[in-house]
Amino acid sequence: MIPPATSITDNQGAVWTVVNGSVYRNGVAEGNTYNVSMLIWYGGVIYHEGTGGQFYGWNGSNWFATNDPRLGGTSADGTTIPNASYIIDKVGAIWTVANGVVLRSNSAVGTTSNVALLLWYGGKLWYQSTGGQFYVYTDSDQWLPCSDPRTPVAATSGTFHGINGHYDYRYSITALVSIMRNLGCSTYRLGVTNDAAPLNAVVNLAKAFQPAGLNVFALIDLGIRDDNNVLFTSESAAYTWGQQNGAAIAAALAPHGVTMYECGNELTRDSAIIRDSTTAGTKLVDFNNANWPLMRGVMRGMIDGVKSVQPSAQCGINFCVADVAASDALWDGVQPDGTSGHPTVRWDLTTWHNYEVYGDLFNIGSDGSGPGFDLPTYCKARYGKPFLITEWNTGPEKSQSYRADYITSRYASYYQARKTKNIQSAMYYDLDSGDATYGLMIDGVTLNQPYNAFVSYIAGHPDN
C-alpha cells in the first residue's frame, strides 16, 4: 500500500503512484481522483481510499465504490456482534452496533435501542434487545418482532408427503384411495367451494379417505370478487362472504375427518392486490392499498367461519414467491401504506407455493432478483406456525427427465428441513394435469420418469 510504499507494481507490470492526492498509472492520471489518502493492491485489484473513508476499486476503465477489501466479503451465516466487530450483508453493506443502536454504513437503520446482539442468519439481519426480544429487518425498512431464528423446530409427522388433485377428476373414489396408497402420500389437497358439485364431491372423498387413514386438505377457493366477478365494495362485505362460505364448508366436511383448511389461493397475487406481478412481494409498496381490505376481509371471514363450527380446525393462509411483506402486514394489521391498527389475520398454518421460477425456498430472491433469504426460517421466527408447501413443481415446459431430477432434488431439500424449520408438508402439483405439463399421470397412465422419481423418494424417506 501507499503509504508506506512509494509505488505499486501490478501483475501487468504497470506502476501506480499517488501524486498530490491523485492516482497515477505509469505517470498518467487514472480517472478522476483527489484527496486520496491510501492506495492498496489487494486480491489482484487496485483500490484507493479517500479522506472521507470511502474505498474505490479500479475495474480497468472506471473507479467503483466498494468496501475496504481487507474486510472480506459477505459474513458467514451465524455471525454475531459481539464476537465480530462488523457484519457484511449480501450487497456489501457494513453493519455495526454503537451505543445500543444498529448502524448500516455508519447510519442508524430504522428504530433500534438497547441492542445486545446483532445476528446475520439466513440472509437476514436480526437483533436481540437487552430484554431478550428478537427483531428482524425487512425490505420495508422496519424491525419486526420475532423469535430467535436459530432455534430448531421439528414439524409433526403424518402429513408431510402430499399431492394436489381436483374434485372433478374422472377417477373413482376407490381408485383415488388406491393411487394415494401406491404413491405413499398421506395428504391430498384440492379446492372446494360452497356449490353443490364441488362440495358433494369433496365430502364423498373425505368419507372414503377417513377410514383409509388419508387426509383431505381442503382449499376454500374464495377470492375478493362476488359471484358476478365484481370486487367487493367493502371489507365487511368480503368478510361476510368468507364467513358464510367457510362455515358451510366446514359444517359439511368436519364430520368426515377434515381438520385442515387453506383459506384462499394465491390471493396476494390477484391483479387487484399485487401492483406488479414481477416483484417478489418483500416490500409493502408492492401491494395495492385500496383493495387490501377486501383480501383481508375475506381471509378473516373464512377463518372465522371455519372456526365457528369447528373450533379445533387448523386454518392456513396462502402466499407465493417471497410475499413476506404481505404476510407480515396481514399478521400485524398493517396496510400497504404503512398505517397500523387495522384488523389482524392470524392463521394456524403458514402455507406457501414454491415453483422453480420463484427460486430456492431457502435462498429466495428479495424484490425482483435481489439477494436471497431463507423463507421458512423467516416464517418460523415471525409467526411460530407450521410451514406447508402446498404447491411445488418446475415449469410446464420442462422435459420429463428434467422434472424427475427436479422432484428428487427439491424433495430432498424440503424433507431435510422438516426437522429444523417446521416444514409440516410438501404437496406436489399435481396428480393429473390432463397432459404432461405438471402431473404424474394422465387418466391413470403414469408418466414414468416423474412418477417413479416421486414414488421412489417417498419410499426411501418415511414421514416420522
C-alpha positions in Angstrom: 0.0 0.0 0.0 0.9 3.7 -0.4 1.9 4.8 2.1 4.3 3.4 3.3 5.4 2.2 -0.2 6.0 4.9 -2.8 4.8 2.9 -5.7 2.9 -0.3 -6.5 3.5 -2.6 -9.5 0.5 -4.6 -10.6 0.5 -8.0 -12.3 0.7 -6.4 -15.7 3.8 -4.5 -14.8 2.1 -1.1 -14.6 3.5 1.2 -11.9 0.9 3.0 -9.7 1.7 6.1 -7.7 -0.1 8.9 -5.7 0.8 12.5 -6.6 -0.8 15.4 -4.8 -3.8 13.2 -3.7 -4.5 11.8 -7.2 -3.8 8.3 -8.6 -1.4 7.8 -11.5 -0.7 4.7 -13.6 2.7 4.8 -15.5 2.8 8.5 -14.8 -0.7 9.3 -16.3 -3.7 10.3 -14.1 -6.1 7.3 -14.0 -9.7 8.5 -13.8 -10.9 11.4 -11.7 -9.4 11.1 -8.2 -8.5 13.5 -5.5 -7.8 13.6 -1.7 -6.5 10.0 -2.0 -5.2 9.0 1.4 -4.1 5.4 0.6 -3.6 3.2 -2.4 -3.8 -0.6 -2.0 -3.0 -3.6 -4.2 -5.2 -6.4 -2.9 -6.5 -9.6 -4.5 -5.3 -8.5 -7.9 -7.2 -5.2 -7.8 -6.1 -1.6 -7.2 -8.1 0.2 -4.6 -7.9 3.7 -3.2 -9.3 5.4 -0.1 -10.4 9.0 0.0 -10.1 11.1 3.2 -13.7 10.5 4.0 -13.1 6.8 4.3 -14.8 5.6 1.1 -13.0 3.0 -0.9 -13.0 2.7 -4.7 -11.8 -0.2 -6.9 -10.4 0.0 -10.4 -12.1 -2.2 -13.0 -9.8 -1.3 -15.9 -11.7 1.7 -17.1 -13.5 3.3 -14.1 -13.4 3.6 -10.3 -16.4 1.9 -8.5 -17.4 2.4 -4.9 -16.7 -0.5 -2.6 -15.8 -1.5 0.9 -12.3 -1.8 2.3 -11.3 -5.0 0.5 -9.4 -6.2 3.6 -12.8 -6.6 5.4 -13.7 -9.6 3.3 -17.0 -10.5 1.5 -20.4 -11.5 2.9 -20.2 -12.6 6.5 -20.5 -16.2 7.4 -24.1 -17.4 8.3 -24.5 -17.1 12.1 -22.0 -14.2 12.5 -22.9 -12.1 15.6 -21.9 -8.8 17.2 -20.4 -9.1 19.8 -17.8 -11.6 18.8 -17.4 -9.9 15.4 -16.9 -6.2 15.2 -18.9 -5.9 11.9 -21.2 -7.8 9.6 -21.2 -7.6 5.8 -24.5 -8.5 4.1 -25.0 -9.8 0.6 -25.0 -6.4 -1.0 -21.8 -5.4 0.7 -23.3 -3.1 3.4 -21.4 -3.0 6.6 -23.5 -3.3 9.8 -22.2 -2.4 13.3 -23.6 -1.6 16.7 -22.8 1.6 18.6 -24.3 2.7 21.9 -27.0 0.0 21.6 -28.1 1.2 18.1 -27.8 -0.7 14.8 -25.9 1.1 12.1 -25.6 0.4 8.4 -22.7 2.2 6.7 -22.4 4.3 9.9 -26.1 5.4 9.7 -28.9 4.3 12.0 -31.3 1.8 10.4 -34.9 2.0 11.4 -35.6 2.5 15.1 -33.4 0.4 17.5 -32.2 0.7 21.0 -30.7 -1.4 23.8 -29.3 -3.8 21.2 -27.4 -6.6 23.0 -26.8 -8.8 19.9 -26.8 -8.3 16.1 -27.1 -11.5 14.1 -26.6 -12.4 10.4 -28.6 -15.5 9.7 -30.5 -17.0 6.8 -29.8 -13.9 4.6 -31.4 -11.5 7.1 -30.3 -9.2 9.9 -31.7 -9.8 13.4 -31.1 -8.2 16.7 -31.9 -9.1 20.3 -32.6 -6.4 22.8 -31.2 -6.4 26.3 -34.7 -7.6 27.4 -34.4 -10.7 25.3 -36.8 -9.8 22.4 -35.6 -10.6 18.9 -36.4 -8.4 15.8 -35.8 -8.9 12.1 -35.0 -6.3 9.5 -37.3 -6.2 6.4 -37.2 -4.7 2.9 -39.8 -2.2 4.1 -37.2 -0.7 6.4 -38.8 -2.0 9.6 -37.6 -4.1 12.5 -40.4 -6.6 13.3 -40.7 -8.7 16.5 -39.9 -12.4 16.2 -38.2 -15.3 18.0 -34.6 -16.4 17.8 -34.3 -17.8 14.1 -31.6 -20.2 15.1 -33.9 -22.3 17.3 -34.7 -25.6 15.6 -38.3 -26.6 15.4 -39.4 -30.1 14.2 -42.7 -30.4 12.4 -45.2 -33.0 13.5 -45.3 -36.2 11.4 -48.2 -37.7 9.5 -48.9 -35.1 6.7 -45.5 -34.5 5.1 -46.0 -36.4 1.8 -48.8 -34.7 -0.1 -50.1 -34.1 -3.6 -52.7 -31.8 -5.3 -55.8 -33.0 -7.1 -59.1 -31.7 -8.3 -62.7 -32.6 -7.4 -63.7 -33.2 -11.0 -61.2 -35.9 -11.9 -62.5 -38.9 -13.8 -61.1 -41.3 -11.3 -63.4 -43.1 -9.0 -63.0 -42.5 -5.3 -61.8 -46.1 -4.8 -59.2 -45.5 -7.5 -58.0 -42.4 -5.8 -57.6 -44.2 -2.5 -55.5 -46.8 -4.3 -53.4 -44.2 -6.1 -52.7 -42.4 -2.9 -51.5 -45.6 -1.2 -49.4 -46.5 -4.2 -47.7 -43.1 -4.2 -47.1 -43.3 -0.4 -48.9 -39.9 0.1 -50.8 -39.1 3.2 -52.3 -35.7 2.3 -54.5 -34.7 -0.7 -55.1 -31.0 -1.4 -58.0 -30.0 -3.5 -60.2 -26.9 -3.9 -63.7 -26.6 -2.8 -66.5 -24.0 -2.8 -69.9 -23.9 -1.3 -71.5 -25.1 -4.5 -73.2 -28.5 -4.8 -70.9 -30.2 -7.3 -67.5 -29.5 -5.7 -68.8 -29.7 -2.1 -70.5 -33.0 -2.6 -67.5 -34.4 -4.4 -65.1 -33.4 -1.6 -67.5 -34.7 1.1 -67.7 -38.1 -0.6 -63.9 -38.2 -1.0 -63.4 -37.3 2.7 -65.8 -40.1 3.7 -63.6 -42.6 1.9 -60.3 -41.1 3.0 -61.0 -41.0 6.7 -61.2 -44.8 7.2 -58.2 -45.3 4.9 -56.1 -43.1 7.1 -55.7 -40.4 4.5 -56.0 -36.6 4.9 -58.1 -34.2 2.9 -56.6 -30.7 2.9 -59.4 -28.5 1.8 -58.6 -25.4 -0.1 -61.6 -23.0 0.4 -61.3 -21.4 -3.0 -62.8 -17.9 -2.5 -61.5 -14.6 -3.7 -62.1 -10.9 -3.5 -65.0 -10.8 -6.0 -68.6 -11.8 -5.8 -70.5 -14.3 -8.0 -70.6 -11.7 -10.7 -66.8 -11.3 -10.7 -67.1 -7.8 -9.2 -64.8 -6.6 -6.4 -66.5 -6.5 -3.1 -67.5 -3.0 -2.0 -66.0 -3.2 1.5 -64.0 -5.2 3.9 -67.2 -6.1 5.8 -68.9 -7.4 2.7 -65.9 -9.6 1.9 -65.8 -10.8 5.5 -69.4 -11.8 5.5 -69.0 -13.7 2.2 -66.0 -15.5 3.6 -67.6 -16.3 6.9 -70.8 -17.7 5.4 -69.0 -19.9 3.0 -66.3 -21.0 5.4 -68.9 -22.1 7.9 -70.9 -24.0 5.4 -67.9 -25.9 4.0 -66.6 -26.8 7.5 -70.0 -28.0 8.6 -70.1 -30.4 5.6 -66.5 -31.7 5.9 -65.9 -31.7 9.7 -67.9 -34.9 10.3 -65.7 -36.8 7.9 -62.3 -36.2 9.4 -61.2 -33.0 7.6 -59.2 -30.8 10.1 -57.1 -28.6 7.9 -58.3 -25.8 5.6 -56.4 -23.4 3.4 -58.4 -20.1 3.3 -57.8 -18.7 -0.2 -55.5 -19.5 -3.1 -52.8 -17.0 -4.2 -54.9 -14.0 -3.2 -51.8 -11.8 -2.7 -51.1 -12.4 -6.5 -54.6 -11.3 -7.6 -54.2 -8.5 -10.2 -56.2 -6.2 -7.9 -53.7 -6.8 -5.0 -50.2 -7.1 -6.4 -49.2 -3.9 -8.2 -46.6 -5.6 -10.4 -46.6 -9.3 -10.6 -42.9 -9.4 -11.4 -42.0 -8.2 -7.9 -41.3 -10.7 -5.2 -43.6 -9.2 -2.5 -40.9 -8.3 0.0 -42.0 -4.6 0.2 -45.2 -3.1 1.4 -45.3 -0.9 -1.7 -45.6 -4.0 -3.8 -49.3 -4.2 -2.9 -52.5 -2.2 -3.7 -53.5 -0.2 -0.6 -57.1 0.5 -1.7 -58.0 -3.2 -2.4 -56.0 -4.6 0.5 -59.0 -4.6 3.0 -61.0 -6.8 0.6 -58.4 -9.5 0.8 -58.0 -9.1 4.5 -61.8 -9.3 5.0 -62.4 -12.5 3.0 -59.4 -14.2 4.7 -60.6 -13.2 8.2 -64.1 -14.3 7.2 -63.1 -17.8 6.0 -61.0 -18.4 9.2 -63.8 -17.2 11.5 -66.4 -19.2 9.5 -64.5 -22.5 9.8 -63.8 -21.9 13.5 -67.4 -21.1 14.2 -68.4 -24.7 13.5 -65.0 -26.4 14.0 -63.0 -24.6 16.7 -60.2 -27.1 16.7 -59.6 -26.9 12.9 -56.3 -25.6 11.6 -56.6 -22.8 9.1 -53.9 -21.7 6.7 -53.3 -18.5 4.7 -51.5 -19.0 1.3 -48.7 -16.9 -0.1 -46.4 -17.0 -3.2 -42.9 -16.1 -4.4 -41.4 -14.2 -1.4 -44.6 -12.4 -0.2 -43.3 -11.7 3.4 -44.4 -8.0 3.2 -47.9 -9.3 2.6 -47.8 -12.0 5.4 -46.3 -9.5 7.9 -48.9 -6.8 7.1 -51.8 -9.2 7.5 -50.3 -10.7 10.7 -49.7 -7.3 12.2 -52.8 -5.4 10.9 -50.9 -3.1 8.7 -51.9 -1.5 5.4 -49.5 -1.3 2.4 -49.3 2.4 3.1 -47.7 1.6 6.4 -50.6 2.6 8.7 -51.3 0.2 11.6 -54.2 -0.6 13.9 -56.2 -2.5 11.3 -57.7 -6.0 11.8 -55.2 -8.7 12.0 -55.2 -12.1 10.2 -53.9 -14.8 12.4 -53.5 -18.3 10.9 -52.6 -21.8 12.3 -50.6 -22.9 9.2 -48.3 -20.8 7.1 -48.7 -22.1 3.6 -46.6 -21.2 0.5 -46.3 -22.0 -3.2 -42.8 -22.6 -4.4 -42.4 -23.2 -8.2 -38.9 -23.3 -9.6 -39.3 -19.9 -11.3 -39.8 -18.4 -7.8 -36.3 -19.5 -6.7 -34.9 -21.7 -4.0 -37.2 -21.6 -1.0 -34.2 -21.5 1.3 -32.5 -18.7 -0.6 -35.4 -17.0 -2.3 -34.8 -13.6 -4.0 -35.8 -10.4 -2.4 -37.8 -7.9 -4.6 -37.1 -8.7 -8.2 -33.9 -10.7 -8.3 -32.1 -9.3 -5.3 -30.1 -11.2 -2.6 -31.9 -14.3 -1.3 -33.0 -15.2 2.2 -34.3 -18.4 3.9 -38.0 -18.1 3.8 -39.1 -21.0 6.1 -36.6 -19.7 8.8 -38.1 -16.2 8.5 -41.6 -17.5 8.8 -40.7 -19.8 11.7 -39.3 -16.9 13.6 -42.0 -14.4 12.7 -45.2 -16.4 13.1 -44.3 -19.6 15.0 -46.6 -21.7 12.9 -46.0 -24.9 10.9 -44.9 -24.2 7.3 -46.6 -26.1 4.5 -45.6 -26.0 0.9 -49.0 -26.5 -0.7 -47.8 -26.3 -4.3 -44.4 -27.1 -5.8 -43.1 -28.1 -9.2 -40.9 -26.9 -12.0 -42.3 -25.2 -15.2 -44.7 -26.8 -17.6 -42.3 -26.6 -20.5 -39.7 -28.8 -18.8 -38.9 -32.4 -20.1 -40.0 -35.4 -18.2 -36.4 -36.3 -17.3 -35.8 -32.7 -16.1 -39.0 -32.9 -14.0 -37.9 -36.2 -12.5 -34.5 -34.8 -11.4 -36.2 -31.7 -10.0 -38.6 -33.8 -8.0 -35.7 -35.7 -6.4 -33.6 -32.6 -5.6 -36.4 -30.4 -4.3 -38.0 -33.1 -2.3 -34.6 -33.7 -0.6 -34.3 -30.1 0.5 -37.9 -30.0 1.8 -37.5 -33.3 3.6 -34.2 -32.3 5.3 -35.7 -29.1 6.6 -38.8 -30.6 8.2 -36.8 -31.4 11.4 -35.4 -27.9 12.0 -37.6 -25.4 10.1 -41.1 -26.8 11.0 -42.0 -27.8 7.4 -45.0 -30.0 8.0 -46.0 -30.8 4.5 -44.8 -30.7 0.8 -47.7 -31.1 -1.6 -46.7 -31.7 -5.2 -48.7 -30.1 -8.0 -50.3 -32.2 -9.3 -51.5 -35.7 -9.7 -53.1 -35.4 -13.1 -53.0 -32.2 -15.2 -54.6 -33.8 -18.2 -51.3 -33.6 -20.1 -47.5 -33.8 -19.5 -47.1 -30.3 -18.1 -47.3 -30.9 -14.4 -48.9 -34.2 -13.5 -47.6 -37.7 -12.6 -50.2 -39.5 -14.7 -52.8 -39.0 -17.4 -56.1 -40.8 -16.9 -54.4 -43.4 -14.8 -51.4 -44.0 -17.1 -48.2 -43.0 -15.4 -45.7 -40.6 -16.8 -42.9 -42.9 -15.8 -39.9 -40.6 -15.2 -41.6 -38.1 -12.8 -43.9 -40.8 -11.3 -41.0 -43.1 -10.5 -38.9 -40.3 -9.1 -41.8 -39.2 -6.8 -42.7 -42.7 -5.6 -39.0 -43.7 -5.1 -38.2 -40.7 -3.0 -41.2 -41.2 -0.7 -40.5 -44.9 -0.3 -37.0 -44.1 0.9 -38.0 -41.2 3.2 -40.6 -42.0 5.8 -42.7 -39.3 7.4 -41.6 -39.9 11.0 
